[in-house]
């Protein structure tokens, strides 16, 4: 079997032949990027071989029903996706009917129960999107618990112990051993502990596959499973289950926002919210006032055109000398041209002003998100944020373009038209004024009352649909394998149907307003004629002016005809404005100083004294009474079990999380007196789940230093051991990496993030599990290279593995948030204590794997 990916000269999987027997556990090992995950994708049906084939129970995989085939598979991908919802809902993904006892049992088997029990609501704790708020190891264990609960005959595990400490890893190994009994298992392994579980180890090399271990040949075609899919009774399909919140299938009129995780309730009084929208006009008020004048002139020209045309037709019927008509002819031409010119100018000026306002507001919203990220966005859903940043901000333009300017124009023109008509015939002026008042105030009130509930539901419903779509797209692969995709699609269709029904009701309100406006206009014209005809008979109104009195209302109603829709837009803008200001008013999880202190000339010494930190809503401190001093060139390794506080320390050093007690200073200045960006210019992070953007390798690297030359990029790639691979690509640095680095292997993504961190050249560099998702040889070599590359640079290395740690100046061993041991590596390894036990466990694991 050979698989090639677009944009690569070499195959991702090259001429591999492999047989997996029923009930056998096979471990796939080999260098990062050799195609281990690609092989699993082929088995799952997500990738199609360019050459060769896969046979299952004697039948070609391409001939099988994909849904039935995947219903036999439990899969833990290299980067598992956790969905917004409770922990229990995530674990139940493939078995929505599982009871609480089964969920707890799966969590225990996966080694996840202890940390879940510590959460405020246990397994009912709501997770942010993609497990926001959990460490990488905790997310991995929940994904493993999901596979345990699925209870399927074929297991595909892609680095299931990544990001786990040795003790937790040992527990997972035991659990996998129990789970593998009677099942067929394909393991992708970088760390050796799981090799002890395997019946056979298969090493993938770039151009060959080599078998190791006691099993027989690996070249026979086929991939049997315990029961073939051909013939017999249909397999039991996974029943679509309700794995989302109850709000997913809402009835009309029941939009709720609990699932959108509002950042904060802002001052929602309509007057105050809309006042803030008006205040945002700032320097654009002059342009908006000009737009109001031009709009009034445009509608006024329409009224003048109708009035003069009526007079001209009536006067022309008397056949006077043509010179008597020239002024009216000229006025008609002027009003006709003026109407178009003024309307075009009004559109130009108003849209220019409003688009400037939107640009400023969008930047303000993005800066608001920057202020609260990442700690303040742990439970906020990306689809909802996207809806606020795009759709809700865009909706604010309607406050000016479709509400305030039309309303101002309607008021100005209505007063002028009624005054002019009253000058010709007072009672006709009264009739027109009443008609305009009814059409401009009464009808909008009626249609607005009809649409009020609908318009306030529109923005939340739009956000709910965006959230469903992003959640579905982000986890499509896992939903497909779990058999939960139909249920999620049904929830998305329900959200779409709800939005459609809301929009339909809004359209009904619009139609009602338009119909009532037309009715009032017609009645006003009839009433004007009824009062004007007797006035002509009495001699109080000239005959030629009758047409003016009757036709003027027709044009005057153009000014108020759009007000029913304008009121709906006002209500819509009100809800969107509330959602936008929830972002702008969101409480900052990390306190920023009102007057930031000047940045110190040097970030050293960086000192932490008695520091404790706790995440919002947590019962206990994640870090307790920690002391740390960093001076130029000093390198410290922080080790300990998962959940011991290692990543929390990194969050505090970068000011993504405030200390609950203790002090943290940089260059003698308290960190909380400095602007957060100032701190992060001194302290940089390469996270274990660093984001890779959907762009080229070059642009991803240049995020760290926009002006970096190709030579500097190549140097950073070389230090991250990625240069040879990049040079082999046809497009080199310009190769697209895909969304979230989808075109890269897990190891390649991690090394690209490392290269970016090295290129940034921070005075203090925090490396959080830099060698995760790499095979051991590459991981150990990368760690050694990193320590060599950072020699002379202040570095904090957070790691589970101890290989290479002997090169650092000091080792901190954390346990339950406290420093259990600290000192030089050689001393700690020689004395009885936590580090020595970790070292012995790691050595035992390597020996067992060997």
N, C-alpha and C positions, 0 to 999 in steps of 0.2 A: 504494500500500500504506500502510495506517494501522494502528498498534499503540497500544493504550491499556493502561496499567497501573492496577490497582486503587489507589484512594486519590489519584489525580492528576486534576486538572481538564483539563489539556492532554495531547494525545497524546504518547507517547514518540517515535513516528515518525509524521510527518504527511504523508500524500498524496505519497509518494515513488514516482516511476517511473524505472526504470533498466534499461538493457540492457548486459550484459557479453558481449562476443564471445569465441569460442574463442581461446585463446592470448593474450588481452589482459590487461594489468595495469592495474587501476583503483584509484586512491587515493581514499579517502573522507576528507574533511576537514570541519571545522566546529567550532563551540563545544562545550565539554564539556556533556554531557547532551542533545544534540540528537538522539541515537538511532543513532549509528554502530554501536555494539556491538549494539544491538537489531536492526539490519538483519542483522548476521551471525547472530544467534540465530534469526532467521526462516529464513535460508538453511539453517541447520543443522537446522531443524525443532524447535527448543527453544521457539519462540514462534509463536503462530498469529495471523495478521493479522486485525484486526477488520473491515477493508475491504481490497479488492483481493486479488491472488493472486500467486504465484510460479510461473513456467513453466520447465521444464527440458527442453531438447530437444523442445519442442513439447507436452510433457505437464505437467499441473498437478502441482506438488510434492506436494499432498495425496494424489494417487493413487499415488505411488511407494512402494516398500518402503523405510521409513526406514533400515534396516540396510544395504541395498544402496547407497542414495544416499550415506550417510555413509562407506561404504568407499572412495569416490572423493575424500574430503576430508582434507587435513592442516590442523590448526587450532592456532594459538597464541593462547590467550585473553589478556586484559589482565592477569589475575592467575593465571599457570599454577600448577597443583598438581603438586608432586613427591611421589612416593610413598616410603614407608619402604622401603629396599632400596638396592642399589648404584646408582652413577651409570649403569653400563652397562644395568642392568635398566630404569631410567627412560627411557633413550634408546631402548631396544628396545620400548617400549610397543606400538607398532603393528606392529613387525616382530620378533617374538620369535625368529625363526630367523636373524636377521642375525648375521654373524660379527664377530669382534673388529675386523678391519680396517675393516669398514663402519662400526662404531661410532666408531672413531678418526677416520675420514674425516668423519663427520657432526660430530664435535666440532671438528675443524679448520675445517670450513666455517662453523660457527657462532661461531668465535672463542673457543671454550671450552677448547681443548686445553691451552693454556699453563697455565691455573690448575688444571686437572684433573691435569696431570702433576706439579704441585707437591704434590698431596695425598699422604698416606702410602701409599695403595694405588692411586693413579691412578684409572682408571675403575672399579675394583673397590671403591672407598671407599664404605662404608655411609653413607647420608644419614639424618638424622633426619626425622621427619614433616614434610611440606611443605618439605623442603629445609632444615630447621633447621641452622644453622651456615654457610650460604652467604649472601652478600650478595644484594640484590634483582637486581643486574645479572648475577650468576653464575647465579641461578635462571632468569633470562630467557634466557640463552644456552643452558642445558641444554634448555629447552623448545623453542627454535629448532632445536637439534640433533635433537631428537625429530621435528620436522616434516621436516627434511631427510632423515632416514633413512626416514621413512614413504614418500616418493617417490610421491605421489599427484597426479592431474591437476588438482585444484582446491585452491588454497591460500587459507586465510582467516587473515590475520595481523592481530591486534588490538594495535596499538602494539608491534611487535616490538623496537623499539630503546629502549623506556622503560628508565630507570635505567642507561643505558650512557654512557660518556664518548665524546667526539668521535672519538678514534682507534679505539676498538672499534666505534663506530657506523659508521664508514667501512668497516670490514671486513665488518660485517653487511650493509651496503648492497651491497657487491660480491657477497657470497654470495647475497643475495636476487636480485640481477640474474642470476646464473648459474642459480639455482634456477628463476627465472620462465621461462626459455627453454622454449618448447613447452608451457607450462602456463597455466591461467587463474588469475589472482591478484586477490583483493580485499584491499586494505590499508586499515586504519584508521590514520591518520597524524595526529600532533600536531606532531612535529618535522619540519623540512623536508627533511632529508637523503634520505629515502626517496622524495620526490616525483620525484627525478631518474630513478628506476626506472620510474615509472608511464608508461603510454601515454596515460593520461587522468586528469585530476583532477576529482573531483565534490565540490562544496561543498554540504553539507547545512545548510539554515537551518531555523528552527523551523516555517516554513510553506511552504517551497519547496525544490526541489532544482535547483541550477544547475550546468551543465557548464562545465568549463574545459579548454583544451588542444586538440590537433589532431583528436580523434576526432569522430565524427558524433553525431547526436542521441541523447539518453538517455531518450527517452520511449517507445520501442517496447517492448511487453511481452515478457518472456521472459528466461531466464538459461541459455543453452546451455552445455554442457560438451563436451569433445572427443568423447565417445561417448554417444549417448542410452541410457537404461536400458531402453527399451521393446524387447521382442523379443530374438531371438538367444540365444546361450548364456548361462547364468547367470554372473554376475560371480564371480570368485574371492573367497570370503569370507576375511576376515583370520583366520588360524588361531589359536585361543586358545592362548596360550603361558604358560609358567611364568615370570612376571615378578616373582614374590615369592620369598621365601626358601624353601629346601627344606623347612622346617618347616611350610609351609602345608598340605601333604597328609600328615598324620601317620597312622601306623598306631596302633591302640589300644595304650596303654601307653608311647607314645614322646613324651610331652609334654616339650618342651624350652623353655628360656626365653631362649635367645640373642637371639631376636627381640623380647623385651620389654625389652631394654636395662636390666637391673637397675641400680639406682642404686649399690648396694654390697652386698657380702656381709656381713650382720650376724652376730652371734654366734648360730649356728643350733642350739646345743645345746638339745634340747627342754626340759630342766629350767630353763635360764636364760631362754629365751624366755617360757615360761609363768609363771616367777617375776616377770618384768616385767609381765605382764598382771595378776597378783595385786597387785603393788605399785601399779599404777595405780588401785586401788580407793580408796586414800587416805581421804578423809572419808566415803566411802560404806560403809566396813566395818561400821559399827554397823547400818545398814539391812540389809546383806546378812546379818549375823548374826541379826537379827530375822526376816528372810525364811526362814533355815534353821530357826529355832525354829517358825515358823508352818507351814512345810512338813512338819516332823516331826509337829506336832500334827495336821495334816490327815490324814496317812497313819496316824498312831497312832489317830486317831478311827475310821478305816476298819477297822483291826484290832480295836479295842475293840467296834465295832458288830457285827462278825462273831462275835467270841467271846461277847459278851453275848447276841446273838440265838440262838446255838447252845444256850447254857445255858438261856435262857428257854423255847425250844421243848421241850427235854428235860424241864425241870422242870414245865412246863405239862401235859405228857402224864401226869404223876402226879396231876393235878387237886388241887393243894393249895389252901388258902384263898387268895383273890385278893390279900389283903394281903401274902402271902409273895412275891408277884411284883412288887409295886409298885416296889421299888428297881430291879429289872432293867428294868422298863418305862420308868422315868424315865431310867435310864442309856442305854437304847437310843435314846430320844428325844434325849438330850443329845449322844450320839456322832453321830447322824444329822445334827442341826443343826450341831454343831461341825465336822463334816467339810466341809460347804459353806462355812461362815463362815471357817474357818481357810484353806481353799484360796483363797477370794476375797481374803482379806487378804494371803496369801503372794504372790499374783500382783500385787496392787497395790503392795506394798512392794518386791518384787524388781524389777519392771519400772521403777518410779520410779528406783530406785538405778542400774540398768543403763543406762537412757536418759540419765541425767545423766553417767555415765561415757563413753558413746558421744559425747555432745555435746562433752565436754572433749577426747576423743581425736581427733575429727574436726577440731576447731579446731587441735589440735597437729599433725596431719598436714598441714593446709593451711598452717600456719606453717612446717612443714618444707619444703614445696614453695616457699614464698616465699623461704626462705633460700637455696635452690640455684638459683632462677630468676634470669635466663634461661640463664646459661652452663651450669649443671649439668643442664639438661633438653634439651640440644641433640640428643641421640640417644635420648631417652626418648619412647615413643609415647603419644599422648593416651588411646587406649582403655585401655591398661594403667594409666595414672595414674588414670583414672576408676574402673576396677575396684578399685584399691587404696583410693581415697578413699571409695567407696560400699560395694561388696560386701564387701571384706575387712574394713573397719571394722565393718560390720553383723554380720559373722560372729563378731566377738569377743564379742558379747552371749551367744552360745551357750556360751561358757566358763563363765559363771555360771549361766545359766538352764537349760542342758541338760546340763551336766557337773558342776560343782562343787556346786551346791545339790542336785541329785538324788542325787549320790554321798554327800553329807553326810547327807541325809535317809535314804537307804538304810542307811547304817551305823548311825545312831541307832535307827531303827525295828527293824532286824534284831536288834540287841543286845537291845532291850527285848522283842521278841516271843519270841526264843529264851529269854531269861531267864524270862519269864512262863510259857512252856510247860514249861521245865525245873523251875520251881517246882511245877507240877501233876504232872509226870511226867518225871524226869530223862532217861530214855532218849528220850522224845519231844522233849525240848529239844535233845538231841544230834542227833537226826535232822533237826530243823528247821534247826539251826545249819549242819549239813553241806549241806543242800539250798540254804539261802540263800548259803552260801559258793560252792558250785558255780555257782549261777545268777548271783551277783553278781560273781564273779571269773573263774571258768573260762570261762563262756559269753562274756562280753565279750572275754576274751583270744583266744578262737577266732575270733569274728566280727571283732574288731579286726585280727587278723593277716590275715584274708581281705580286709579293706577298707583296710589300711594304705596300700598303693601307690595305690589308687584315690583315697582322700581327699586324699593329697598332690598328686595330679594335678588335683584339681577346681579349685582357685583359679587355677593357671596356665592351664588350659584355658578357664576363664571369661574370663580376661583376654585370651587369644588371640582369642576370639570377639569381644569388645568392640573389640579393635584392628582386626580384619578389617572389622567393621561401620563404624567411624568412618573407616577408610581408604577403604572403598567409597563411603560417602556423601559424603565430602569431594571425591572426584575422579570422581563419576559422569559428569559431562558429558564430560570428556576420555576416560574409559574407553569411553564410548558411541561417540564419534567414532573413536577408535583401533581399535574392534572388540575391545577387550580385556575388555569387561564380562562376557561369559560365563565367561571364565577366572577373573576375580575372584569372581564369584558362586559358581563351583564351589569355590573355595578357602574361601569363607565357609560354604558348605554342608558342606564337609568338616570345618571347625572346629566347626560346630554338631553334626554327626553324632558327632564325637569326644566332645564334651561330653555328648551324649545317652547314648553308650555308657558313659562314666565314671559318669554318674548312675545308669544302669541297674545297673551292677555294684555301686554303693553301695547301691541298693535291694535287690539280692540278698543282700548282707551283712546288711542290716537284717532281711530276712525270715528268714535263717538264725538270727540271734540271737533273734528272736521265737519261732521254732519250738522251738529248744533250751530257751528259758526255760519255755515251756509244758510241754514234756516233763519237765523237772526238777521243775516244780511238781507235776505229776500224780504222778510217782514219789515225791515227798516226802509227799504226802497219803496215798498207799497205804502207804508205810513207816510213817508216824505211826499209821495205823489198825492195822497189823500189830503194833506194839509196845504200843498202847493197849488192844486187846481182851484180851490175856492179863493185863494189869495190872488190868482190871476184874474178871476172873474170880478173880484172886488177892486182890482187895480192896484193892489199893494205889491204885486210882483209882475215884472215885465214878462211878456209871453216868451221871449227868447231866453229868459233866465230859468224858465221851468225845467228845461233839459239839464241845466247846470245843477239845480237842486236835486233832481231825480238821479242823475248819473254820478254825482260826486260821492254818495255813499258806496257805490260799487267799487271805486278805487280806494276810498278811505278804509274799507274793511280789509284791504290787503295788509294794512299795518297790524291788525289784530288777529288775522286768520291763523298765524302760526303760534299764538300764545298758548293754546291748550297743549301743544307739543312742547313748547318752551317750559311750561310748568313741570311736565314729566321729566324733562332734562334736568331741571333744577333738583327734583327729588333724587334722580339718578346720581347727579353730581354730589349731592349731600352725602350719600352712602359711600361713594368712592373717595370723597375727601376725608371722611372719618377713617377709612382704611389707610389712606396715605399718611394722615397725621398720627395714626397709631405707630407707624414706623418712625416718624420724626420725633415723636414724644416718648419712644420706648426708653425705659430705664436702662442706663448703661451698667452692665454687670461689672465692669472694671472702672473704678472711679478715676476720672480724668481731672487734673487740677484746673481751677478756674484761670490761674495765671501760671502757666508752666515755667519751671526754672530753666535756665540756660543749660544746654548740654555740657557735661564736663569735657575738658580737653582730652581726657583719656578715660575709658570705661573701667580702669583698674585703680584700686582693687574692687572687685565685685564681691560684696559680702552679704551673706544671709545669716541672720541671728535669731534663734528661737522661733523659726517660721512654722506656722500651721496654716493649712488651707482646707476649705470644705466647699464642695459643689452645692449650688442652690438646691434645696429640697432634701439633701442628704442628712442622715441621722448622725454620722460620725465624720471627723476630720479625715481627709484622704492623705494628709501629710501632717506630721506632728513634731514640733520642737526641733526642727532641723537647723544645723549650723553648716555653713559652707563658705569657703574663701577661694576666690579665683584670682590669680595674678598672671601677668604676661607669660605665656608659654606653658602654664600648668595644665595638665590633662588629668581628668578624673573620670573614672568609670562608675556608673551607678547600676547595680545589679540587684536582683531579688525576684520573688515570685510574682506572677500576674496579680495586679490589683494592690501591689505594695506601695504605690505612690510614685513610681518612676516617671510616668508621663505627666502626672500632676506637677512634679517639680519643673519639668520643661514648660508647662503651661504658666506657672508662676514666673519663671525667669523671663518669659516673653511678654508678661503682663496680659495674658489671655484670661487670667484668673487672679483675683485679689487675695492677698494673704488675710486670714481671719485674725491672726496675731503674729507678733514678731516683726522684724525689720528686714528690708531688702534695699541695699544701696548700690549705686554704680558710680565709681570714681568719687566717692564721698558724698554724693547727692542721693537723697531718698528717691527710690524708683517711682513712688506714687506722686512725687512732685514733678516728675518729668512727663512730657507728652508720650503716649504709648508708641508712636512712630519713632520717637527719639530712642526709646529703649530698644526697639526692634532693628534700628540701624547698628546697634552695638552687639545685640544678641540675635543670632540667626538659628533657624531650625530646619532640619531635614527630617520630616515626620515619617513614621512607618507606613502611613497611608497618604503620602503627598500626592496632590492633585496634578494630573498631567492633562494639559489642555488640547483640544481638538485643533491642532495646528501642526507645524513642522517641527522637527528636532531643533532646528536653529532658533525658531521663535520661542519654544519652550525654554531653551537655555538662556536666551536674551531677556527673559523676565527678570533674571538676577542682575544683569548688567546690559542695558539696552545698546550701548556702544561697543560691545565686545567684538574683537576681530575674529576671523575664522581661526587664526592661530591660537587665540585664547580659548575658543570653544573646543578645539581639538585637544588642547592641553588638559582642560577639565574632563573631557571624555576619556582621555588616556588614564588620568588618575582614578576614574571610576571604572576602569577596565571595560570600556564600551567602544573604544576608538576603532578597533579592528572590525567590529560588526558594522559600525556606521560607514566605514570606508568600503565595505562590501556591498552596500546598497546602491542601486542604480542612480538614485537621486541624492545620495549622501545626506548632508545636513538638511536638505529641503524635503526629505521624506516625510509625508504626513503620518502622524502616529494614531489618528482616530480618536473618537470620543473616549475620555478617561484612559487614553493609551490602549485602546482596544486592539490595535495592530501589533502590540508588543507583548512579549511574555511577561510574567510577573517579575522576573529578575531584571529584565531590560527596563521595565518601568521604574523599578527601585533605583537602578544605577543611573538612569536619566535624571531622576530627582536628586541623587547624590552629586552628579556633575553640576547641576544647577546651583546647589548649595556651595560647592567648592568655588564656583565661578564668582559668587557674590562676595567672597572674601570678607566675611564678618570677623570682627575682633574676637568674638566668642561664638563658637559653633557648637550647637547642640545636635547630636546625632541620635535620633530615637529609632533603635532597631534598624540600623542601616543595611544589615545583611539578610533581612528576612526575604523569603521567597527565592533564595539562591541555593544552589547545591553546596554541600559542605566545602568542597575544594575551592570553589569560587568564593564562597562566603568568607572562609578563612583567609584566602589570598586578598580579598577586598578589604577585610578588616586590617590586615597587615599593611596593605597599601595606604589605607586611610590614615592609620597611625603614623606611617612614614610621611605622608603628605601633610599631615597636620603637626608635624614636629616643629616646635617653636611657636605654634598657635594654641591659644587657650581653647580647650575642647572638653565638652561633657559628653561622654559616650554612654548611652542607655542601651543595655543589651541583656539578652537571656543567656547567650553563650559566653564562656570564659576564655575561648581561644583568642590569643593575642592581647588579652587584658594585662598581661605581665608588663607590657610596654608603657603603661600609664603611671602617673606619679602616685595616685591614691585611688583606692577602691572603697566605695560606700555600698554597704549591703543593707537594703531596706526590707523591712518586714512589717506589714500592717501599718504603714505610714511612718514608722520610727526607724532610726538608724540602729540596726542590730549589731553592726560591726563596721569598723573603718580602719584604714591604714594601708601601707604598701602591700602589693599583691603577694610578694614572697613571704612576708610575715603572716598574713592572714591564711595563706595556703598551708603554712607549716603548723599552725596552732589549731586546736579543736574549736570548731565554730561553724556558723552558717556557710561561709564561703568554702571551707574545706568539704563540707557535706555536699554542696552544689557541685564542686569539682569532682568528687568521687562519683556522684550520680551521673555526671556527664561522661566520665571515663567509662563507667559501667555501660552506659547507653551505647557509646561508640563500640565497645567491645562486643556487646550483644548484637549490634547491627553487623559487625564484621563476622 
